[in-house]
Amino acid sequence: MFESIMNLITFRSLREKLLRKRLLDSLESGTAEGFLTLLLNLMSLVLLLDKDYRQNTKDFQGKYLFKSRDNSIVVSTQFKNGNMTIAQKAINDPNIAVIFKDSKALMNFLLSPKPDILNSMLKQDITLDGNLNYLYKFAYMATHLRLMATNALT
């Protein structure tokens, strides 16, 4: 009950709809700049709103660093105590660091219906440093979020 009232007062549903629309617009335009940050912000908001989606982070703690080889894209996120924080800078001691060859490799990886991490590594589109299980967890959550967004707006 309290959560519903807070969602209403803080316009979380409206913000979620706006972020979903931005995500779909970004998907259609194919631009990588800001896409990852937008995806992470939407993920954070949906974690607050959706109990089922929140189950993905129950008792989960992890640090992620996403960046391009030329450092034009640097985004980190941390899951801790059911919360998610996002930063536009590198984070210390990430559980997994994902380094993308370029923005196209980032878009291909995030938009793939079934991200093929091994193939991306073989093609040298991504380089990984850390525990691969964290990347699989993130890929699952991102795909789940994308399916939620496309089903809600179509």
KEZA-763360 format. One record per residue: x, y, z of N, C-alpha, C, CB in turn; residue in one letter. Coordinates in steps of 0.02 Angstrom, whole numbers. Glycine has a CB too. Example, Ala and Ser with C-alpha at 12.3 -4.5 7.8 and 13.67 -1.06 7.14 Angstrom:
BEGIN
[pt [660; -284; 390]; [615; -225; 390]; [660; -165; 390]; [565; -224; 452]; 'A']
[pt [642; -112; 354]; [684; -53; 357]; [645; 2; 394]; [704; -30; 286]; 'S']
//
This chain:
BEGIN
[pt [41; -59; 0]; [0; 0; 0]; [44; 63; 0]; [-47; 0; 60]; 'M']
[pt [93; 65; 47]; [138; 122; 51]; [176; 131; -15]; [187; 114; 109]; 'F']
[pt [198; 75; -43]; [235; 78; -106]; [193; 107; -162]; [261; 8; -126]; 'E']
[pt [130; 89; -165]; [84; 116; -216]; [75; 191; -208]; [16; 80; -212]; 'S']
[pt [69; 213; -146]; [61; 285; -133]; [124; 322; -153]; [45; 297; -58]; 'I']
[pt [182; 295; -135]; [245; 328; -155]; [253; 330; -230]; [304; 291; -123]; 'M']
[pt [234; 277; -264]; [238; 276; -337]; [194; 330; -367]; [218; 206; -365]; 'N']
[pt [134; 339; -339]; [88; 390; -363]; [116; 460; -350]; [19; 382; -331]; 'L']
[pt [140; 472; -290]; [165; 538; -270]; [226; 558; -311]; [182; 539; -196]; 'I']
[pt [271; 512; -323]; [333; 529; -358]; [329; 520; -434]; [390; 486; -332]; 'T']
[pt [269; 506; -459]; [258; 498; -531]; [303; 445; -562]; [269; 564; -565]; 'F']
[pt [317; 393; -525]; [362; 341; -550]; [334; 308; -613]; [374; 288; -497]; 'R']
[pt [269; 297; -616]; [239; 266; -675]; [248; 310; -736]; [165; 252; -663]; 'S']
[pt [237; 375; -728]; [247; 422; -783]; [319; 422; -806]; [225; 492; -763]; 'L']
[pt [365; 425; -758]; [437; 424; -775]; [455; 359; -811]; [480; 432; -713]; 'R']
[pt [427; 303; -788]; [441; 239; -820]; [417; 240; -892]; [407; 181; -781]; 'E']
[pt [357; 266; -905]; [330; 269; -973]; [374; 313; -1017]; [258; 295; -973]; 'K']
[pt [397; 370; -990]; [441; 414; -1029]; [507; 381; -1044]; [453; 480; -990]; 'L']
[pt [536; 346; -995]; [599; 312; -1007]; [590; 255; -1057]; [628; 285; -942]; 'L']
[pt [534; 219; -1053]; [521; 166; -1102]; [516; 194; -1172]; [456; 129; -1085]; 'R']
[pt [482; 252; -1179]; [476; 283; -1245]; [545; 304; -1271]; [429; 344; -1243]; 'K']
[pt [586; 334; -1227]; [654; 354; -1247]; [695; 293; -1267]; [690; 391; -1190]; 'R']
[pt [686; 238; -1231]; [723; 177; -1247]; [703; 152; -1316]; [708; 122; -1194]; 'L']
[pt [638; 151; -1331]; [616; 129; -1396]; [639; 176; -1451]; [540; 123; -1398]; 'L']
[pt [637; 242; -1438]; [663; 290; -1487]; [737; 279; -1500]; [651; 362; -1463]; 'D']
[pt [774; 265; -1447]; [845; 252; -1454]; [858; 188; -1493]; [878; 248; -1385]; 'S']
[pt [816; 137; -1480]; [822; 75; -1517]; [811; 86; -1591]; [773; 22; -1490]; 'L']
[pt [760; 126; -1608]; [743; 138; -1678]; [797; 180; -1712]; [677; 173; -1683]; 'E']
[pt [826; 228; -1678]; [876; 271; -1710]; [944; 237; -1716]; [883; 335; -1671]; 'S']
[pt [958; 188; -1673]; [1021; 152; -1677]; [1081; 188; -1649]; [1034; 135; -1747]; 'G']
[pt [1070; 241; -1610]; [1126; 276; -1580]; [1148; 243; -1515]; [1108; 350; -1568]; 'T']
[pt [1212; 239; -1505]; [1238; 207; -1445]; [1249; 256; -1388]; [1304; 171; -1461]; 'A']
[pt [1260; 320; -1406]; [1272; 370; -1355]; [1212; 377; -1310]; [1290; 438; -1387]; 'E']
[pt [1223; 367; -1247]; [1169; 373; -1199]; [1123; 312; -1193]; [1128; 431; -1216]; 'G']
[pt [1129; 265; -1241]; [1084; 208; -1240]; [1095; 165; -1177]; [1095; 165; -1302]; 'F']
[pt [1157; 151; -1162]; [1171; 110; -1103]; [1148; 144; -1039]; [1246; 94; -1099]; 'L']
[pt [1160; 209; -1033]; [1138; 246; -974]; [1062; 246; -969]; [1165; 318; -977]; 'T']
[pt [1029; 255; -1025]; [956; 254; -1026]; [930; 185; -1005]; [931; 272; -1096]; 'L']
[pt [961; 133; -1031]; [942; 65; -1013]; [950; 54; -938]; [983; 14; -1052]; 'L']
[pt [1006; 76; -910]; [1019; 68; -839]; [971; 109; -796]; [1091; 87; -823]; 'L']
[pt [955; 170; -818]; [907; 211; -781]; [837; 179; -783]; [904; 281; -810]; 'N']
[pt [818; 153; -839]; [754; 120; -844]; [753; 57; -800]; [737; 101; -916]; 'L']
[pt [808; 20; -801]; [813; -39; -759]; [806; -20; -686]; [881; -74; -771]; 'M']
[pt [838; 34; -665]; [834; 56; -596]; [763; 75; -577]; [881; 115; -585]; 'S']
[pt [729; 110; -621]; [660; 131; -608]; [613; 71; -605]; [637; 180; -660]; 'L']
[pt [621; 25; -652]; [578; -34; -652]; [590; -76; -590]; [590; -76; -716]; 'V']
[pt [651; -78; -566]; [665; -113; -503]; [624; -85; -445]; [740; -110; -487]; 'L']
[pt [613; -19; -446]; [573; 12; -394]; [499; -3; -402]; [584; 87; -394]; 'L']
[pt [476; -9; -464]; [405; -16; -477]; [379; -87; -481]; [389; 18; -540]; 'L']
[pt [418; -132; -506]; [394; -199; -523]; [421; -251; -475]; [412; -216; -595]; 'D']
[pt [377; -280; -435]; [399; -330; -386]; [429; -392; -420]; [340; -352; -343]; 'K']
[pt [400; -413; -476]; [426; -472; -511]; [496; -459; -538]; [379; -492; -568]; 'D']
[pt [506; -401; -567]; [572; -384; -594]; [623; -376; -537]; [569; -319; -635]; 'Y']
[pt [600; -351; -480]; [644; -342; -422]; [672; -408; -397]; [605; -307; -366]; 'R']
[pt [637; -463; -410]; [661; -528; -389]; [729; -545; -420]; [610; -582; -407]; 'Q']
[pt [744; -513; -477]; [809; -524; -510]; [868; -501; -467]; [811; -488; -576]; 'N']
[pt [856; -454; -423]; [910; -426; -383]; [905; -443; -309]; [913; -351; -391]; 'T']
[pt [857; -485; -292]; [850; -504; -222]; [914; -541; -200]; [786; -549; -211]; 'K']
[pt [944; -518; -147]; [1006; -548; -120]; [1063; -547; -170]; [992; -619; -97]; 'D']
[pt [1062; -501; -217]; [1114; -497; -268]; [1156; -434; -256]; [1084; -495; -340]; 'F']
[pt [1222; -443; -260]; [1268; -387; -256]; [1318; -394; -313]; [1304; -384; -187]; 'Q']
[pt [1327; -342; -350]; [1375; -345; -405]; [1393; -276; -430]; [1346; -386; -461]; 'G']
[pt [1454; -270; -457]; [1479; -208; -486]; [1497; -221; -558]; [1541; -181; -446]; 'K']
[pt [1472; -178; -602]; [1483; -184; -674]; [1518; -122; -700]; [1416; -196; -710]; 'Y']
[pt [1563; -131; -747]; [1595; -76; -782]; [1588; -90; -856]; [1670; -67; -760]; 'L']
[pt [1557; -43; -891]; [1549; -47; -964]; [1587; 11; -994]; [1473; -47; -985]; 'F']
[pt [1630; -4; -1042]; [1666; 51; -1074]; [1688; 30; -1144]; [1727; 72; -1033]; 'K']
[pt [1703; 80; -1184]; [1730; 67; -1250]; [1806; 69; -1246]; [1703; 119; -1303]; 'S']
[pt [1838; 41; -1296]; [1912; 40; -1295]; [1941; 110; -1295]; [1938; 2; -1355]; 'R']
[pt [1908; 156; -1329]; [1934; 225; -1332]; [1908; 269; -1275]; [1915; 257; -1398]; 'D']
[pt [1873; 237; -1227]; [1845; 272; -1168]; [1795; 326; -1185]; [1901; 301; -1128]; 'N']
[pt [1766; 324; -1244]; [1713; 373; -1260]; [1648; 354; -1224]; [1702; 376; -1336]; 'S']
[pt [1641; 291; -1205]; [1585; 268; -1165]; [1613; 238; -1102]; [1541; 216; -1205]; 'I']
[pt [1594; 264; -1044]; [1614; 236; -979]; [1553; 242; -933]; [1677; 274; -949]; 'V']
[pt [1525; 186; -915]; [1467; 184; -871]; [1477; 126; -822]; [1400; 176; -911]; 'V']
[pt [1462; 139; -760]; [1466; 85; -710]; [1401; 83; -672]; [1526; 96; -662]; 'S']
[pt [1387; 24; -645]; [1327; 16; -605]; [1342; -33; -549]; [1267; -8; -648]; 'T']
[pt [1306; -24; -495]; [1315; -68; -438]; [1248; -87; -410]; [1359; -33; -384]; 'Q']
[pt [1240; -152; -397]; [1181; -179; -365]; [1201; -197; -293]; [1152; -242; -404]; 'F']
[pt [1164; -169; -245]; [1180; -184; -175]; [1117; -172; -133]; [1239; -140; -150]; 'K']
[pt [1101; -221; -91]; [1043; -217; -46]; [979; -200; -83]; [1056; -165; 8]; 'N']
[pt [970; -228; -142]; [909; -216; -181]; [907; -150; -217]; [851; -220; -136]; 'G']
[pt [960; -110; -211]; [964; -45; -245]; [1013; -49; -302]; [984; 11; -195]; 'N']
[pt [1004; -2; -348]; [1048; 2; -405]; [1071; 74; -413]; [1012; -23; -470]; 'M']
[pt [1137; 83; -418]; [1165; 150; -429]; [1203; 149; -496]; [1212; 172; -370]; 'T']
[pt [1202; 207; -528]; [1232; 214; -594]; [1279; 274; -593]; [1178; 223; -650]; 'I']
[pt [1338; 267; -624]; [1386; 322; -627]; [1416; 326; -697]; [1442; 312; -573]; 'A']
[pt [1432; 387; -717]; [1463; 399; -783]; [1539; 399; -776]; [1439; 466; -812]; 'Q']
[pt [1564; 356; -733]; [1636; 351; -723]; [1653; 279; -705]; [1661; 400; -667]; 'K']
[pt [1717; 264; -706]; [1740; 197; -690]; [1730; 184; -615]; [1814; 187; -709]; 'A']
[pt [1718; 122; -598]; [1708; 101; -529]; [1767; 57; -509]; [1640; 63; -521]; 'I']
[pt [1786; 59; -446]; [1841; 19; -422]; [1819; -53; -412]; [1869; 48; -356]; 'N']
[pt [1862; -99; -428]; [1852; -171; -417]; [1785; -198; -442]; [1858; -185; -344]; 'D']
[pt [1770; -189; -507]; [1707; -217; -532]; [1710; -294; -533]; [1691; -190; -602]; 'P']
[pt [1653; -325; -525]; [1649; -398; -532]; [1660; -418; -604]; [1582; -424; -506]; 'N']
[pt [1639; -375; -650]; [1650; -387; -721]; [1660; -319; -756]; [1589; -427; -753]; 'I']
[pt [1711; -317; -797]; [1722; -258; -840]; [1712; -282; -912]; [1794; -227; -830]; 'A']
[pt [1668; -247; -947]; [1653; -264; -1016]; [1679; -206; -1059]; [1576; -276; -1028]; 'V']
[pt [1728; -221; -1101]; [1758; -170; -1144]; [1736; -185; -1215]; [1836; -170; -1137]; 'I']
[pt [1699; -137; -1244]; [1674; -145; -1312]; [1722; -114; -1362]; [1605; -112; -1319]; 'F']
[pt [1727; -146; -1420]; [1771; -121; -1473]; [1751; -50; -1493]; [1769; -168; -1534]; 'K']
[pt [1686; -38; -1500]; [1659; 27; -1519]; [1585; 29; -1502]; [1671; 41; -1595]; 'D']
[pt [1553; 85; -1519]; [1483; 93; -1501]; [1438; 44; -1540]; [1460; 165; -1515]; 'S']
[pt [1458; 26; -1600]; [1419; -23; -1639]; [1420; -91; -1604]; [1447; -29; -1711]; 'K']
[pt [1477; -111; -1578]; [1481; -175; -1542]; [1437; -173; -1480]; [1555; -190; -1523]; 'A']
[pt [1435; -116; -1446]; [1392; -109; -1388]; [1319; -118; -1407]; [1402; -41; -1355]; 'L']
[pt [1296; -84; -1459]; [1227; -90; -1481]; [1211; -161; -1503]; [1213; -41; -1539]; 'M']
[pt [1256; -192; -1541]; [1244; -261; -1563]; [1236; -308; -1504]; [1301; -284; -1608]; 'N']
[pt [1277; -299; -1453]; [1273; -343; -1395]; [1209; -332; -1356]; [1334; -332; -1350]; 'F']
[pt [1193; -269; -1342]; [1134; -254; -1301]; [1068; -269; -1336]; [1135; -183; -1279]; 'L']
[pt [1067; -263; -1402]; [1005; -272; -1439]; [995; -343; -1465]; [1002; -225; -1496]; 'L']
[pt [1043; -384; -1456]; [1038; -453; -1479]; [983; -490; -1440]; [1105; -490; -1473]; 'S']
[pt [938; -526; -1475]; [886; -563; -1439]; [916; -616; -1393]; [839; -595; -1488]; 'P']
[pt [971; -646; -1414]; [1007; -695; -1373]; [1081; -677; -1376]; [994; -769; -1399]; 'K']
[pt [1103; -634; -1329]; [1173; -613; -1332]; [1221; -672; -1332]; [1189; -566; -1272]; 'P']
[pt [1263; -675; -1382]; [1312; -728; -1389]; [1380; -701; -1367]; [1315; -755; -1462]; 'D']
[pt [1394; -709; -1304]; [1455; -681; -1274]; [1517; -712; -1305]; [1455; -691; -1199]; 'I']
[pt [1516; -778; -1314]; [1574; -812; -1342]; [1589; -788; -1413]; [1563; -888; -1342]; 'L']
[pt [1537; -782; -1454]; [1548; -759; -1523]; [1573; -687; -1523]; [1482; -764; -1563]; 'N']
[pt [1546; -645; -1479]; [1570; -576; -1474]; [1643; -573; -1455]; [1528; -536; -1424]; 'S']
[pt [1663; -618; -1411]; [1733; -621; -1391]; [1777; -645; -1448]; [1742; -666; -1329]; 'M']
[pt [1753; -696; -1484]; [1792; -722; -1541]; [1800; -670; -1596]; [1758; -785; -1569]; 'L']
[pt [1749; -630; -1607]; [1753; -577; -1657]; [1790; -516; -1631]; [1682; -557; -1680]; 'K']
[pt [1811; -519; -1568]; [1846; -465; -1534]; [1805; -401; -1530]; [1912; -451; -1570]; 'Q']
[pt [1738; -409; -1526]; [1694; -352; -1516]; [1694; -332; -1443]; [1623; -368; -1539]; 'D']
[pt [1703; -381; -1398]; [1707; -366; -1327]; [1766; -402; -1295]; [1641; -385; -1292]; 'I']
[pt [1790; -372; -1242]; [1842; -402; -1200]; [1814; -403; -1130]; [1911; -364; -1205]; 'T']
[pt [1824; -457; -1095]; [1796; -464; -1028]; [1852; -471; -977]; [1749; -524; -1024]; 'L']
[pt [1840; -442; -919]; [1887; -449; -864]; [1845; -458; -801]; [1934; -387; -859]; 'D']
[pt [1843; -519; -776]; [1804; -533; -715]; [1762; -595; -722]; [1760; -474; -698]; 'G']
[pt [1712; -600; -680]; [1669; -659; -676]; [1615; -655; -730]; [1637; -664; -606]; 'N']
[pt [1617; -702; -777]; [1571; -703; -833]; [1498; -712; -812]; [1590; -758; -881]; 'L']
[pt [1486; -744; -756]; [1417; -754; -732]; [1381; -688; -721]; [1417; -794; -668]; 'N']
[pt [1417; -636; -701]; [1386; -571; -691]; [1361; -543; -757]; [1435; -522; -658]; 'Y']
[pt [1398; -555; -810]; [1376; -531; -875]; [1314; -568; -899]; [1433; -539; -926]; 'L']
[pt [1312; -633; -888]; [1252; -671; -905]; [1191; -645; -867]; [1263; -746; -891]; 'Y']
[pt [1200; -629; -804]; [1146; -602; -763]; [1122; -536; -792]; [1169; -593; -690]; 'K']
[pt [1168; -492; -810]; [1149; -427; -838]; [1114; -436; -905]; [1211; -383; -845]; 'F']
[pt [1140; -480; -947]; [1109; -491; -1013]; [1037; -516; -1005]; [1151; -542; -1053]; 'A']
[pt [1026; -560; -957]; [958; -584; -944]; [913; -526; -923]; [959; -639; -890]; 'Y']
[pt [937; -485; -876]; [897; -430; -851]; [883; -378; -906]; [931; -396; -792]; 'M']
[pt [931; -364; -948]; [922; -316; -1002]; [873; -342; -1054]; [990; -300; -1036]; 'A']
[pt [877; -406; -1070]; [830; -436; -1118]; [760; -435; -1089]; [852; -508; -1136]; 'T']
[pt [753; -453; -1026]; [688; -453; -992]; [659; -382; -994]; [696; -477; -919]; 'H']
[pt [700; -332; -980]; [678; -262; -981]; [656; -241; -1051]; [733; -216; -955]; 'L']
[pt [695; -260; -1100]; [678; -242; -1169]; [612; -273; -1190]; [733; -263; -1217]; 'R']
[pt [601; -336; -1172]; [538; -369; -1188]; [479; -336; -1151]; [541; -443; -1171]; 'L']
[pt [490; -316; -1089]; [438; -281; -1052]; [420; -215; -1086]; [460; -269; -980]; 'M']
[pt [471; -178; -1108]; [460; -112; -1139]; [425; -119; -1206]; [526; -76; -1147]; 'A']
[pt [446; -165; -1247]; [415; -172; -1313]; [345; -199; -1309]; [458; -217; -1357]; 'T']
[pt [331; -243; -1262]; [263; -270; -1254]; [216; -218; -1225]; [264; -332; -1209]; 'N']
[pt [240; -174; -1182]; [198; -124; -1150]; [178; -68; -1199]; [233; -95; -1090]; 'A']
[pt [221; -53; -1247]; [207; 3; -1292]; [180; -17; -1360]; [269; 42; -1301]; 'L']
[pt [177; -80; -1374]; [151; -101; -1439]; [81; -127; -1435]; [196; -154; -1470]; 'T']
//
